[in-house]
Amino acid sequence: MDGLADLGGTPGWDPVHPPPPDEPVFAEPWQRRTFALAILSSRVASGGVNTDAFRHALERLDRAAYFDDGYYGRWLNGGELMLTDSSILAPGAIDARARNLRGEHVPEPPVPEPARPDYAPTAPGSLRSLDTAPAFAAGDRVRARATSVPGHTRLPRYARGRTGVVQAVRPASVLPDTNAHFRGENPQYVYSVRFDSRALWGADAEPFAITVEMYESYLEAAA
């Protein structure tokens, strides 16, 4: 999705600093609870494990919900969005309940009739088997398709229309673009594609190589 979450290669974010080696997984107790709530909310809303649908919820958050509440706050906001999408919760229900817990007296919206998607994964995890051979092989020059995607995708904007070289062919996996919207798993082979930084960001870019995992439908053969 061409939105807030697609930050790769965008300017204005200052240098990226690696976290300290001793950084705790959860810096505060509420983060641990939020992690569990987000996972549970995603499963309840989807009728099963659908990581792609959860990622799509995160990328549909507004700027404040995505950035201002921090990493685990973002997860909590994404879980809430999935619950309202599937009518497990009514819009505004959590805000009203929080205000009442603070001693206010506001009406809570009625509990709606759930409308979960008709979804069930065909197997655990995301890896799948295909009877067809991969379209590309290691060493092939490929181009990422220059398409704007209205829904969820794992094809980053900075790679679209750019040419790279296949480094390795990975096992077939569920396609996020359809799975996030509960339109089928549509498994495809995944390729590790190496791009030169100057092919992505121009001749003035710092020279280095970056490898991007690409689903087969994201790629076409380069001349």
C-alpha positions in Angstrom: 0.0 0.0 0.0 1.4 3.4 -0.9 1.0 5.0 2.5 2.5 6.0 5.7 4.2 2.7 6.5 6.2 2.6 3.3 9.2 4.6 4.7 12.1 2.8 3.0 14.3 5.3 1.2 12.3 8.3 2.1 14.4 11.3 3.3 14.1 13.3 6.6 14.3 10.5 9.2 18.0 11.1 10.2 20.5 8.2 10.5 19.3 4.8 11.7 21.0 3.6 14.9 21.1 0.0 15.9 19.5 -0.8 19.3 21.8 -1.5 22.2 22.6 -5.2 22.6 21.1 -5.3 26.1 17.9 -3.6 25.1 14.9 -5.5 26.8 12.2 -6.9 24.5 9.6 -5.0 26.6 10.8 -1.8 28.3 7.6 -1.4 30.3 5.0 -3.9 31.6 2.2 -2.3 29.4 4.2 -3.2 26.3 4.1 -6.9 27.2 0.3 -6.8 27.7 -0.1 -4.8 24.5 1.8 -7.4 22.5 -0.5 -10.2 23.7 -3.6 -8.1 23.1 -2.6 -7.3 19.6 -1.9 -10.9 18.7 -5.2 -12.0 20.3 -7.2 -9.3 18.6 -5.7 -10.2 15.2 -6.7 -13.8 15.6 -10.2 -13.1 16.9 -10.8 -10.6 14.1 -9.5 -12.9 11.3 -10.8 -16.2 12.5 -7.2 -17.5 12.4 -3.6 -16.3 12.1 -3.2 -13.8 9.3 -0.1 -11.7 9.7 -0.7 -9.9 6.4 -4.1 -8.6 7.5 -2.5 -7.3 10.7 0.2 -5.5 8.7 -2.5 -4.0 6.5 -4.3 -2.7 9.6 -1.1 -1.0 10.7 -0.5 0.7 7.4 -4.0 2.1 7.4 -3.6 4.0 10.7 -3.4 7.7 10.7 -0.2 9.6 11.4 -0.8 10.0 15.1 -1.8 6.4 15.7 1.2 5.1 13.7 3.9 7.4 15.1 2.9 9.1 18.3 2.0 6.1 20.3 5.3 4.3 19.6 5.9 0.8 18.4 3.7 -1.2 20.8 1.0 1.5 20.8 0.9 1.1 17.0 0.3 -2.6 17.5 -2.6 -1.9 19.9 -4.1 0.6 17.5 -3.8 -2.0 14.7 -5.5 -4.7 16.8 -8.4 -2.3 17.6 -8.8 -1.5 13.9 -9.1 -5.1 13.0 -11.7 -5.7 15.7 -13.8 -2.8 14.4 -13.4 -4.0 10.8 -14.8 -7.3 11.7 -17.5 -5.8 14.0 -16.2 -7.5 17.1 -16.1 -4.0 18.6 -18.2 -1.0 17.7 -16.2 2.1 16.6 -15.6 4.2 19.7 -16.2 1.4 22.1 -12.7 1.3 23.6 -12.5 5.1 24.1 -15.9 5.0 25.9 -14.8 2.1 28.1 -11.5 3.9 29.0 -13.4 7.0 29.9 -15.7 5.1 32.1 -12.8 3.4 33.8 -11.5 6.8 34.6 -14.7 7.6 36.4 -16.6 9.4 33.6 -20.1 8.3 32.7 -20.5 8.1 29.0 -22.7 5.6 27.0 -20.9 2.8 25.4 -22.0 1.8 21.9 -24.0 -1.4 21.6 -22.1 -4.6 20.7 -22.5 -5.2 17.0 -23.1 -8.5 15.2 -19.7 -9.9 14.3 -18.8 -10.0 10.6 -15.6 -12.0 10.5 -14.1 -12.8 7.1 -14.7 -16.3 5.7 -11.1 -17.3 6.2 -9.1 -20.4 7.1 -5.4 -20.9 6.3 -4.7 -24.1 4.3 -1.7 -25.0 6.4 0.3 -23.6 9.4 2.7 -20.8 8.7 3.2 -19.1 5.3 5.3 -21.6 3.4 3.5 -23.6 0.7 4.4 -26.1 -2.1 4.0 -25.5 -5.8 4.0 -28.0 -8.7 5.4 -25.4 -11.1 9.0 -24.4 -11.5 10.3 -20.9 -10.5 10.1 -18.3 -13.3 13.6 -17.0 -12.4 16.9 -18.4 -11.3 20.0 -17.1 -9.5 21.9 -14.7 -11.7 18.9 -13.5 -13.7 18.5 -9.8 -14.1 15.0 -8.8 -13.1 13.0 -5.6 -12.8 10.6 -4.8 -10.1 7.2 -3.9 -11.6 6.5 -0.2 -11.6 2.9 -0.5 -10.4 1.0 1.5 -7.7 -0.8 -0.9 -5.4 -4.1 0.3 -3.9 -4.2 -2.4 -1.2 -1.5 -4.2 0.8 1.8 -5.2 -0.8 5.3 -6.0 0.2 6.7 -4.4 -2.9 8.5 -1.3 -1.6 8.1 1.9 -3.6 11.8 2.6 -3.8 12.4 -0.6 -5.8 9.6 -0.2 -8.3 10.9 0.0 -11.9 14.4 -0.7 -10.7 16.6 -3.5 -12.0 18.5 -6.0 -9.8 20.0 -9.5 -9.9 18.4 -12.6 -8.3 20.7 -13.9 -5.6 18.7 -16.9 -4.5 15.3 -18.6 -5.0 13.3 -19.1 -1.8 10.4 -21.5 -1.1 6.9 -20.5 -2.2 5.0 -18.5 0.3 1.5 -17.0 0.7 1.2 -13.8 -1.3 0.5 -10.9 1.1 -1.3 -8.8 -1.5 -4.2 -11.2 -1.6 -4.0 -12.8 1.8 -4.2 -9.5 3.7 -7.6 -8.9 2.1 -8.8 -12.6 2.6 -8.9 -13.1 -1.2 -6.9 -16.4 -1.1 -3.4 -17.4 -0.4 -2.1 -17.4 -4.0 1.3 -18.8 -3.1 4.3 -17.8 -5.1 8.1 -18.3 -5.2 10.1 -15.7 -3.4 13.4 -14.3 -4.7 16.3 -12.6 -2.9 17.1 -9.7 -5.3 20.2 -7.7 -5.0 20.0 -4.0 -5.9 22.8 -1.4 -6.2 22.0 1.6 -4.1 22.7 3.9 -7.0 20.2 2.0 -9.2 17.6 2.8 -6.5 18.4 6.3 -5.4 20.6 7.8 -8.1 24.3 8.3 -8.8 24.8 10.5 -5.7 23.7 7.7 -3.3 26.3 6.2 -0.9 27.5 3.0 -2.7 26.3 -0.2 -1.2 24.1 -3.2 -2.1 20.7 -4.1 -0.6 18.8 -7.3 -0.9 15.0 -7.3 -1.1 12.8 -10.4 -0.8 10.4 -10.3 -3.9 7.4 -12.4 -4.7 7.3 -13.7 -8.3 4.4 -11.4 -9.4 6.5 -8.4 -8.4 9.1 -9.2 -11.0 9.6 -9.2 -14.7 12.7 -10.2 -16.8 15.0 -7.3 -17.5 16.4 -6.8 -20.9 
